[in-house]
Amino acid sequence: MAHSHSADTTTPEPTAAQQKVLDRIATQRERLRARRAARAQALALAQHDGGAGPIDESLALRAAAFAREHPLAVAAMAGVGVVAGPRRLIRWAGVLLPMLMRLRRQVR
């Protein structure tokens, strides 16, 4: 038996406020899809590379957990980064990254 709804065939147009909410929902869904795809790709690369993946993933998970638990600290670091400027950040990254890599090798 086919149901026929002659009066309910069209949906009403959303108001401006409703459309704004629908747009935010669509944007968030797309962001979540992209995050899932990136995670799947990272896991596939980690499996392909062998044992190096879980350490990188663990570092990323710890960084994400820190950001969730300490949003003010992350905001302060971002503010310092903005004030310092890109050149100074690149210079500090050139100093700090080799140190972090050495520490990471020692931990293994």
MODELLER restraints for C-alpha pairs under 7 A, 6 or more apart:
rsr = mdl.restraints
at = mdl.atoms
rsr.add(forms.Gaussian(group=physical.xy_distance, feature=features.Distance(at['CA:46:A'], at['CA:52:A']), mean=6.60, stdev=0.5))
rsr.add(forms.Gaussian(group=physical.xy_distance, feature=features.Distance(at['CA:46:A'], at['CA:53:A']), mean=4.05, stdev=0.5))
rsr.add(forms.Gaussian(group=physical.xy_distance, feature=features.Distance(at['CA:47:A'], at['CA:53:A']), mean=6.93, stdev=0.5))
rsr.add(forms.Gaussian(group=physical.xy_distance, feature=features.Distance(at['CA:67:A'], at['CA:74:A']), mean=6.00, stdev=0.5))
rsr.add(forms.Gaussian(group=physical.xy_distance, feature=features.Distance(at['CA:81:A'], at['CA:89:A']), mean=6.62, stdev=0.5))
